[in-house]
Amino acid sequence: MLERLIRETDALADLTGDALLVVDRDGIILHATELAGRLLGTPAGQLTGAAFGLPLDGGRQSPVRLVATGCRATLRAQPLDIPDLGLTRVLLRDVTEREEALEKLDAAQKAARAGERAKSHFLANITHEIRTPMIGILGMTELTLSTELSTKQREYLEMARHSARSLLTVLNDIVDYARIEVGALELAQTPFDLYDTVEEAVSVFRPLAVKKGLALEYRLIGDIPRTLVGDASRLRQILINLVGNAVKFTDSGSVILAVSAGDAAPTGKTRLRFAVRDTGIGIPRDKIKAIFDSFTQADVSPARRYQGAGLGLAIVRHLVEMQGGQYGVESEEGQGSVFSFSLDFALPAEAPPETAVAQASPDMPSASRPLTVLLAEDNPINQIYAQELLEADGHAVVVAHTGRRALEWLRRRHFDVVLMDIQMPEMDGLEATRAIRSDQSGDFDPDIPIVALTAHALKGDREAFLRAGMNEYLSKPVSPESLAAALARAMGAPVPAAPQSPPPAAGAQRDVLDWQELLAKARGNTGFLRKLFSAFVAEQPTSLETIREALARADFDQLTFLAHSLKGAAATMCAPCLRQASHDLEQAARDRDAPRAGVAFAALEEKLREVVLAMRERLDAPPG
């Protein structure tokens, strides 16, 4: 029987290429194959009768190092079903070369990772050093553009500004990518407002979308929770990259961000799917798989139309993966693309009743309780001013940039009152009000108080607004007292007594900025005024260029809208001469009088330059 067992063992060794031995219950070797002798450093014939010397753990495979030869092997002991003999067949598999290869591979991977970290640290440091002077270049370019320049000088400086902004975008992408690569990017877990985060990401690109004639919107589909726990800044960064790409690569049609419920999420969490759909140029089929790789672009030709470092989607991929999410893309060249990703978010714990914030009773007079106000206003300066006044009085404010956006907000949540600008893109205030008042779907509260906000001051305007369904009329420029009074009247509350204002000083209307009126409107808060000035100065180069382009195209409808918007901002900033210049351009555009519009634009450009210089002097002065 033992001879037959030896023959079977030798045959099995030939078949598998492994080293085999047969040992008894005392660990004495009864037979060893030739390869077993080489692994153990002793000829096979001399192993018979010797002690095997290694522990035999029945049936399980374990790694061993053979002292005599230094070889590494895996050992598996197989008890043989032979009554009364207690024999075991031992299999030794030489894994020395494989283990050495794995060690070399691991060392190479560690060296590669160290190299990547060194590269990323270098990129982060060098881009930071470049970015700092680049911001200085941009700032000085903006300052120079606000001075008196020849047409050619202005053209050269605007080209320099555009190039500097493009370079700064690339540098910011490299910094973010480098931080991700070295693991320096940490994820926050704090409560945040999803609706506000989505709105902020989309609103960044509205000016460019309007300029390109694109429909840019977002949709919250189904029952989407408003408050989530996660990293709002990283979610915003992902959305800005995807929406920015979509607007960049779309010349006509639309860009839509949809947020919907995803598949089942772990207990205590909700899974959301974000999809950005565009009608842009699409991606070639052979490029789709690589589009999320670092420094990769679909078009790599030297004459490519769209510039960039190819890092935006790589950053998206890293940020989604860091948060345990999944991403994907569907695209057809010439037909558009859909970039999507899914993330899990925790839900905030319910606050106990005794710690909940006390809410004012609906029966309290409206003037003495905080209101939830929807501010529908497209001009950024007027937005900041009105929002600051409202929040200073304890009201909660949500800003909508268009009438259509205001309707979307009213579908999502309850508001006490709407401040509705009359002239807005996509849908004006009158259209939005009629839609609310005539709605029969139950999406809106048809009785919600609506206050008209407008720079119109023509006879019959108030009656027209009231016929459209508005409750009150508030003419710009808005003062704190007039705003509080209009809200009180709209809410059916007692109107607070207005403080007596001193008459304007002689010659005040000729000032570039009426400082006394500004202080009164800001309630003496010079910090608020500095914030307004900073926003106005930053906004005007783009605003002026957009007006210039509309005038060059003889797009009188757009020119009327832009001049009207600037007139409202000038009124808010107490800049009477600029307000009059904007009014003159608006009237010339309404009359479609191109020569008069050209003269009015030249005057407006001069007055705007004076206002910006006056604001810069205030900003450069020490606070106080």
VOGU-3710 file (C-alpha; in Angstrom, 3 decimals, decimal comma):
1> mlerliretd> 0,000/0,000/0,000  2,862/2,375/0,818  4,471/1,729/-2,589  1,208/2,593/-4,336  0,961/5,790/-2,272  4,536/6,738/-3,278  3,745/6,177/-6,980  0,593/8,320/-6,681  2,552/11,080/-4,954  5,252/11,102/-7,657
11> aladltgdal> 2,618/11,170/-10,397  0,812/14,055/-8,663  4,110/15,949/-8,363  4,745/15,539/-12,103  1,230/16,747/-12,837  1,247/19,864/-10,589  4,928/20,819/-10,596  4,839/21,122/-6,811  7,074/19,533/-4,168  5,309/16,665/-2,314
21> lvvdrdgiil> 6,159/14,635/0,766  4,491/11,865/2,749  4,956/11,991/6,528  3,601/9,851/9,375  1,767/10,916/12,520  5,107/11,666/14,261  6,254/14,010/11,465  8,802/11,562/10,042  9,272/11,763/6,257  8,425/8,473/4,553
31> hatelagrll> 8,878/9,802/0,996  9,936/13,039/-0,722  9,883/14,003/-4,396  12,964/15,372/-6,143  11,692/18,986/-6,051  11,013/18,648/-2,331  14,671/17,713/-1,844  15,797/20,838/-3,711  13,517/23,110/-1,687  14,627/21,599/1,625
41> gtpagqltga> 18,357/21,578/0,617  18,786/17,806/1,013  18,652/15,095/-1,701  15,245/13,427/-1,739  16,654/9,993/-0,918  18,344/11,308/2,220  15,120/12,876/3,522  13,483/9,488/4,152  13,439/8,856/7,885  14,252/12,486/8,761
51> afglpldggr> 11,926/14,716/10,757  9,955/17,164/8,592  10,325/19,913/11,214  7,425/22,182/10,131  4,019/22,337/11,812  1,188/20,677/9,919  -2,133/22,515/10,256  -4,590/20,112/8,681  -5,959/21,285/5,333  -5,102/24,991/5,561
61> qspvrlvatg> -2,515/26,697/3,350  0,122/28,717/5,154  3,268/30,600/4,078  6,647/29,216/5,235  10,286/30,138/4,791  12,632/27,167/4,294  15,760/27,860/6,370  18,190/25,617/4,520  17,630/27,202/1,100  16,003/30,540/2,000
71> cratlraqpl> 13,135/29,753/-0,349  9,600/30,938/0,370  6,747/28,535/-0,147  3,142/27,850/0,700  2,484/24,671/2,692  -0,694/22,633/2,722  -1,089/19,356/4,667  -3,659/16,819/3,436  -4,432/13,899/5,836  -4,762/10,620/3,890
81> dipdlgltrv> -7,751/8,386/4,498  -5,803/5,225/5,226  -6,973/3,430/8,399  -4,521/3,021/11,293  -1,510/4,582/9,457  -2,040/8,293/10,243  -0,269/9,481/7,083  -0,280/13,020/5,701  0,639/14,268/2,221  2,419/17,639/2,326
91> llrdvteree> 2,396/20,025/-0,641  5,095/22,705/-0,897  4,691/25,324/-3,648  7,703/27,523/-4,381  6,564/31,183/-4,393  9,987/32,806/-4,032  9,993/34,534/-7,423  6,403/35,683/-7,075  6,986/37,136/-3,579  10,155/38,912/-4,718
101> alekldaaqk> 8,264/40,347/-7,715  5,459/41,546/-5,455  7,959/43,199/-3,121  9,622/44,954/-6,028  6,204/46,052/-7,331  5,226/47,378/-3,910  8,511/49,275/-3,624  7,980/50,712/-7,099  4,437/51,773/-6,219  5,627/53,464/-3,025
111> aarageraks> 8,325/55,268/-4,986  5,755/56,318/-7,595  3,386/57,602/-4,908  6,235/59,506/-3,290  7,065/60,992/-6,678  3,431/61,962/-7,227  3,303/63,614/-3,807  6,518/65,510/-4,535  5,125/66,589/-7,914  1,843/67,672/-6,392
121> hflanithei> 3,566/69,605/-3,597  5,668/71,347/-6,224  2,592/72,169/-8,331  0,724/73,481/-5,313  3,647/75,685/-4,252  4,575/77,029/-7,673  0,979/77,740/-8,708  0,410/79,586/-5,440  3,486/81,693/-6,118  2,253/82,434/-9,663
131> rtpmigilgm> -1,342/83,026/-8,614  -0,479/85,757/-6,097  1,111/88,142/-8,640  -1,553/87,159/-11,197  -4,276/88,429/-8,862  -2,266/91,640/-8,560  -2,082/91,930/-12,346  -5,834/91,484/-12,617  -6,467/94,074/-9,922  -4,219/96,671/-11,524
141> teltlstels> -5,752/95,947/-14,937  -9,231/96,571/-13,517  -8,023/99,801/-11,926  -6,489/100,984/-15,189  -9,626/100,123/-17,148  -11,605/102,470/-14,891  -9,421/105,415/-15,987  -9,599/107,482/-19,169  -8,098/105,468/-22,025  -7,956/105,536/-25,793
151> tkqreylema> -9,961/102,938/-27,690  -6,821/101,023/-28,602  -5,468/101,084/-25,035  -8,785/99,791/-23,697  -8,802/97,007/-26,284  -5,290/95,916/-25,316  -6,077/95,982/-21,593  -9,296/93,994/-22,033  -7,323/91,355/-23,951  -4,796/91,271/-21,103
161> rhsarslltv> -7,599/90,937/-18,549  -9,175/88,060/-20,474  -5,815/86,260/-20,724  -5,088/86,796/-17,022  -8,510/85,432/-16,022  -7,977/82,348/-18,204  -4,581/81,733/-16,649  -5,976/82,207/-13,142  -8,655/79,591/-13,860  -5,980/77,091/-14,930
171> lndivdyari> -3,886/77,865/-11,852  -6,863/77,362/-9,531  -7,580/73,987/-11,142  -3,962/72,903/-10,686  -3,988/73,941/-7,016  -7,182/71,967/-6,366  -5,866/68,924/-8,220  -2,550/69,040/-6,368  -4,301/69,251/-2,995  -6,412/66,223/-3,897
181> evgalelaqt> -3,376/64,257/-5,060  -1,458/64,764/-1,815  -4,506/64,048/0,311  -4,607/67,583/1,712  -8,282/67,985/0,905  -10,541/67,137/3,849  -14,290/66,673/3,695  -16,566/68,545/6,088  -19,660/67,006/7,649  -21,854/69,970/8,517
191> pfdlydtvee> -25,509/70,823/7,840  -26,107/72,881/4,692  -28,957/74,119/2,509  -29,061/72,075/-0,712  -31,358/74,516/-2,517  -29,051/77,463/-1,803  -25,983/75,455/-2,824  -27,514/74,514/-6,171  -28,723/78,076/-6,773  -25,261/79,488/-6,008
201> avsvfrplav> -23,541/77,072/-8,397  -25,922/77,843/-11,252  -26,086/81,616/-10,708  -22,329/81,938/-11,348  -22,920/81,204/-15,029  -26,143/83,117/-15,638  -24,432/86,215/-17,108  -22,502/84,060/-19,599  -25,639/82,038/-20,422  -27,602/85,232/-21,070
211> kkglaleyrl> -24,791/86,539/-23,249  -24,812/83,306/-25,294  -28,610/83,175/-25,433  -28,808/79,886/-23,502  -31,613/78,702/-21,253  -29,865/77,872/-17,957  -31,977/76,400/-15,169  -32,116/73,759/-12,473  -34,892/71,422/-11,386  -35,488/69,633/-8,101
221> igdiprtlvg> -37,474/66,530/-9,019  -39,629/64,816/-6,410  -39,324/65,066/-2,644  -35,787/66,400/-2,240  -34,752/67,293/1,347  -33,618/70,870/1,751  -31,172/70,426/4,641  -28,427/67,801/4,369  -25,233/66,978/6,245  -22,083/66,885/4,147
231> dasrlrqili> -19,511/69,099/2,452  -21,412/71,904/0,715  -18,268/73,546/-0,683  -17,148/70,342/-2,428  -20,622/69,719/-3,823  -20,670/73,301/-5,086  -17,236/72,790/-6,663  -18,432/69,683/-8,516  -21,542/71,463/-9,768  -19,603/74,554/-10,840
241> nlvgnavkft> -17,193/72,399/-12,856  -19,986/70,481/-14,589  -22,327/73,431/-15,193  -19,377/75,594/-16,265  -18,274/73,003/-18,804  -21,817/72,650/-20,106  -22,219/76,405/-20,632  -18,727/76,656/-22,104  -19,315/73,935/-24,692  -22,897/74,902/-25,591
251> dsgsvilavs> -23,509/77,647/-28,144  -27,288/77,305/-28,463  -30,138/75,566/-26,712  -30,089/74,858/-22,997  -28,190/73,651/-19,941  -30,293/71,994/-17,236  -29,172/70,716/-13,842  -31,600/68,127/-12,445  -31,496/66,853/-8,867  -33,493/63,696/-8,117
261> agdaaptgkt> -33,671/60,886/-5,577  -31,179/58,102/-6,249  -31,262/54,405/-5,421  -31,665/53,071/-1,884  -29,114/54,609/0,485  -27,698/53,268/3,784  -29,831/53,775/6,886  -29,930/57,388/8,040  -28,795/58,738/4,686  -30,345/59,885/1,438
271> rlrfavrdtg> -28,884/59,291/-2,012  -29,224/62,057/-4,576  -28,483/61,986/-8,293  -27,245/65,147/-9,993  -27,378/65,323/-13,793  -26,205/68,215/-15,990  -27,740/67,992/-19,470  -26,642/70,263/-22,309  -27,285/70,637/-26,035  -23,635/71,377/-26,790
281> igiprdkika> -20,953/69,929/-29,034  -20,901/66,486/-27,389  -17,924/64,159/-27,022  -16,527/61,743/-29,638  -17,256/58,126/-28,726  -13,556/57,211/-28,542  -12,863/60,021/-26,055  -15,615/59,338/-23,517  -13,673/56,800/-21,437  -10,689/59,139/-20,984
291> ifdsftqadv> -12,588/62,382/-20,416  -12,281/62,139/-16,597  -8,508/61,569/-16,734  -6,115/64,294/-15,613  -4,933/66,794/-18,241  -7,248/65,241/-20,840  -9,421/67,084/-23,354  -11,664/65,768/-26,100  -10,079/68,183/-28,589  -6,279/68,231/-28,335
301> sparryqgag> -5,535/69,939/-31,649  -3,359/73,070/-31,518  -6,232/75,061/-33,050  -8,851/73,882/-30,588  -11,648/76,356/-29,920  -12,066/75,724/-26,184  -9,081/76,278/-23,925  -8,263/74,783/-20,518  -5,917/72,450/-18,678  -8,197/69,408/-18,796
311> lglaivrhlv> -8,373/69,199/-14,993  -12,003/70,119/-14,296  -13,456/66,656/-14,830  -10,480/64,992/-13,128  -11,254/67,119/-10,059  -14,918/66,093/-10,321  -13,904/62,425/-10,446  -11,668/62,731/-7,379  -14,221/64,683/-5,348  -17,028/62,244/-6,149
321> emqggqygve> -14,837/59,222/-5,339  -13,632/60,824/-2,084  -17,281/61,029/-0,983  -18,003/57,415/-1,952  -20,109/58,372/-4,963  -20,362/57,269/-8,575  -20,121/59,334/-11,747  -20,829/58,831/-15,421  -21,344/60,509/-18,775  -23,569/59,928/-21,782
331> seegqgsvfs> -22,788/61,863/-24,923  -23,166/61,924/-28,659  -21,005/64,148/-30,796  -22,993/67,128/-32,025  -26,032/66,216/-29,899  -24,995/67,195/-26,375  -24,008/65,442/-23,166  -25,325/64,360/-19,786  -22,805/64,322/-16,927  -24,158/62,727/-13,768
341> fsldfalpae> -23,041/61,680/-10,308  -24,649/60,227/-7,183  -23,726/60,990/-3,569  -25,014/59,904/-0,164  -25,776/62,582/2,418  -26,674/62,249/6,062  -29,893/63,826/7,280  -29,793/66,270/10,195  -31,119/65,089/13,533  -34,450/66,550/14,553
351> appetavaqa> -34,101/69,327/17,120  -36,005/68,621/20,349  -39,070/70,839/20,807  -37,634/72,685/23,798  -34,539/73,750/21,823  -36,373/74,756/18,686  -36,164/78,405/17,715  -39,242/80,246/18,831  -41,379/81,295/15,876  -43,523/84,352/15,916
361> spdmpsasrp> -47,239/83,708/15,996  -49,065/84,317/12,710  -51,446/86,489/14,703  -48,706/88,938/15,611  -48,727/92,224/13,670  -46,672/91,676/10,534  -44,511/94,706/11,147  -43,287/93,263/14,466  -42,534/89,679/13,456  -39,801/88,279/11,180
371> ltvllaednp> -40,964/87,545/7,634  -39,741/85,086/5,066  -39,243/87,262/2,002  -38,713/86,207/-1,616  -36,711/88,967/-3,326  -37,101/88,728/-7,117  -34,441/91,114/-8,428  -31,911/90,615/-11,229  -29,522/93,486/-10,469  -26,729/92,327/-8,084
381> inqiyaqell> -26,327/95,754/-6,449  -30,022/96,093/-5,734  -30,057/92,502/-4,467  -27,286/93,178/-1,945  -28,853/96,440/-0,791  -32,396/95,133/-0,330  -31,242/91,876/1,252  -29,048/93,746/3,751  -31,922/96,028/4,767  -34,346/93,138/5,156
391> eadghavvva> -31,944/90,956/7,134  -31,023/93,893/9,385  -34,722/94,042/10,313  -34,715/90,333/11,187  -36,330/88,978/8,014  -35,163/85,819/6,226  -34,455/86,466/2,528  -34,209/84,234/-0,538  -33,060/85,864/-3,780  -34,407/84,917/-7,227
401> htgrralewl> -32,718/86,392/-10,305  -35,700/86,173/-12,666  -39,473/85,918/-12,563  -39,274/82,310/-13,640  -36,848/81,569/-10,821  -39,234/83,257/-8,391  -42,025/80,876/-9,475  -39,698/77,910/-8,889  -38,961/79,091/-5,348  -42,656/79,618/-4,630
411> rrrhfdvvlm> -43,333/76,010/-5,683  -40,707/74,719/-3,230  -41,398/76,571/0,005  -43,644/78,985/1,865  -42,972/82,739/1,832  -44,793/85,508/3,658  -44,314/88,140/0,972  -42,702/88,678/-2,435  -40,702/91,746/-3,456  -41,060/91,588/-7,238
421> diqmpemdgl> -38,915/93,643/-9,602  -40,821/94,614/-12,737  -38,089/94,295/-15,375  -36,253/90,961/-15,248  -34,891/88,535/-17,876  -36,774/85,351/-18,901  -40,029/86,497/-17,262  -40,774/89,974/-15,944  -42,502/90,776/-12,671  -45,924/91,406/-14,228
431> eatrairsdq> -45,944/88,027/-15,993  -44,834/86,250/-12,817  -47,534/87,985/-10,765  -50,277/87,077/-13,263  -49,059/83,455/-13,202  -49,330/83,372/-9,396  -52,745/85,020/-9,227  -54,282/82,898/-12,007  -52,790/79,552/-10,924  -55,280/76,722/-10,382
441> sgdfdpdipi> -52,789/73,878/-9,922  -52,247/74,508/-6,214  -48,506/75,131/-6,753  -48,734/78,694/-5,436  -50,511/80,595/-2,717  -52,662/82,855/-4,940  -53,153/85,344/-2,093  -49,495/85,870/-1,196  -48,726/89,600/-0,803  -46,630/90,943/-3,700
451> valtahalkg> -44,838/94,286/-3,642  -43,721/95,780/-6,966  -40,136/97,054/-7,135  -39,363/99,315/-10,071  -37,423/102,297/-11,268  -40,503/103,334/-13,278  -42,018/106,570/-12,055  -44,562/107,236/-14,790  -48,145/108,222/-14,256  -50,419/105,197/-14,296
461> dreaflragm> -47,685/102,669/-13,417  -49,059/102,039/-9,937  -52,529/101,333/-11,312  -51,085/98,939/-13,908  -49,196/97,021/-11,216  -52,277/96,764/-9,016  -54,368/95,533/-11,960  -51,792/92,776/-12,521  -52,457/91,587/-8,951  -49,746/93,318/-6,955
471> neylskpvsp> -50,610/94,601/-3,492  -48,134/97,440/-3,188  -45,812/99,573/-5,261  -42,309/100,612/-4,203  -40,316/102,968/-6,386  -36,535/102,771/-6,570  -34,332/103,970/-5,029  -35,674/102,145/-1,989  -35,096/103,662/1,430  -35,229/101,656/4,671
481> eslaaalara> -38,363/103,546/5,735  -40,222/103,116/2,441  -39,354/99,416/2,360  -40,613/98,843/5,910  -43,789/100,828/5,173  -44,519/98,910/1,951  -44,058/95,564/3,722  -46,344/96,658/6,547  -49,077/97,793/4,129  -48,799/94,588/2,089
491> mgapvpaapq> -49,086/92,475/5,257  -51,964/94,533/6,662  -49,946/95,776/9,625  -49,662/99,281/11,090  -47,251/101,405/9,082  -44,280/102,540/11,202  -43,800/106,268/11,481  -41,106/107,516/9,120  -38,339/109,645/10,644  -38,067/113,179/9,372
501> spppaagaqr> -35,223/113,553/6,893  -33,410/116,864/6,515  -33,826/118,561/3,146  -31,048/117,812/0,645  -28,136/120,194/0,713  -27,896/122,690/-2,106  -26,091/121,248/-5,073  -26,386/117,681/-3,769  -27,885/116,476/-7,032  -24,717/117,527/-8,825
511> dvldwqella> -22,485/115,357/-6,622  -21,056/112,147/-8,066  -22,236/110,356/-4,915  -24,673/111,802/-2,399  -22,827/110,692/0,716  -25,405/111,986/3,191  -28,214/110,126/1,451  -26,080/106,996/1,272  -25,421/107,119/5,000  -29,103/107,600/5,689
521> kargntgflr> -30,061/104,643/3,465  -27,397/102,472/5,126  -28,512/103,618/8,595  -25,019/104,949/9,189  -23,382/101,560/8,571  -20,230/102,457/6,621  -19,183/98,787/6,523  -22,371/98,045/4,584  -21,558/100,885/2,181  -18,054/99,517/1,593
531> klfsafvaeq> -19,621/96,157/0,773  -21,979/97,851/-1,710  -19,157/99,861/-3,271  -16,981/96,743/-3,690  -19,820/94,887/-5,411  -20,630/97,838/-7,663  -16,987/98,388/-8,710  -16,517/94,673/-9,442  -19,748/94,475/-11,436  -19,409/97,518/-13,686
541> ptsletirea> -16,616/96,521/-16,142  -18,698/93,522/-17,266  -21,909/95,556/-17,222  -20,400/98,327/-19,333  -18,978/95,859/-21,837  -22,361/94,151/-22,195  -24,023/97,533/-22,849  -21,333/98,374/-25,394  -21,935/95,096/-27,234  -25,718/95,592/-27,282
551> laradfdqlt> -25,218/99,090/-28,720  -22,829/97,770/-31,378  -25,416/95,136/-32,421  -28,208/97,733/-32,351  -30,073/95,358/-30,028  -32,374/98,026/-28,659  -34,488/95,681/-26,540  -31,408/94,401/-24,704  -29,984/97,915/-24,509  -33,210/99,201/-22,937
561> flahslkgaa> -33,136/96,446/-20,333  -29,455/96,971/-19,477  -29,761/100,758/-19,220  -32,841/100,375/-17,033  -30,979/97,941/-14,764  -28,021/100,295/-14,415  -30,415/103,169/-13,702  -31,838/101,200/-10,777  -28,345/100,415/-9,455  -27,315/104,076/-9,808
571> atmcapclrq> -30,391/105,125/-7,852  -29,555/102,621/-5,123  -25,997/103,972/-4,987  -27,252/107,589/-4,772  -25,394/108,537/-7,955  -27,787/111,077/-9,519  -25,706/111,989/-12,576  -25,160/108,342/-13,482  -28,845/107,674/-12,945  -29,747/110,487/-15,359
581> ashdleqaar> -27,224/109,238/-17,944  -28,693/105,725/-17,694  -32,191/107,187/-18,082  -31,123/109,075/-21,241  -29,679/105,910/-22,769  -32,791/103,945/-21,834  -35,048/106,498/-23,550  -32,871/106,579/-26,680  -32,977/102,780/-26,831  -36,763/102,751/-26,391
591> drdapragva> -37,016/105,198/-29,301  -34,584/103,028/-31,316  -32,542/106,135/-32,038  -29,023/104,814/-32,687  -27,213/108,200/-32,985  -28,799/109,497/-29,766  -28,029/106,187/-28,051  -24,375/106,517/-29,053  -24,141/110,000/-27,551  -25,977/108,863/-24,408
601> faaleeklre> -23,630/105,886/-24,029  -20,552/108,147/-24,201  -22,039/110,307/-21,437  -22,953/107,236/-19,378  -19,423/105,838/-19,729  -17,964/109,103/-18,418  -20,386/109,284/-15,462  -19,780/105,638/-14,612  -16,033/106,264/-14,580  -16,530/109,153/-12,156
611> vvlamrerld> -18,709/107,037/-9,855  -16,232/104,147/-9,821  -13,335/106,526/-9,042  -15,324/108,110/-6,214  -16,120/104,701/-4,774  -12,506/103,595/-5,041  -11,431/106,666/-3,081  -13,846/105,687/-0,311  -12,677/102,062/-0,411  -9,003/103,074/-0,252
621> appg> -9,624/105,372/2,698  -9,202/103,882/6,207  -12,493/102,462/7,553  -14,396/104,731/9,831
//
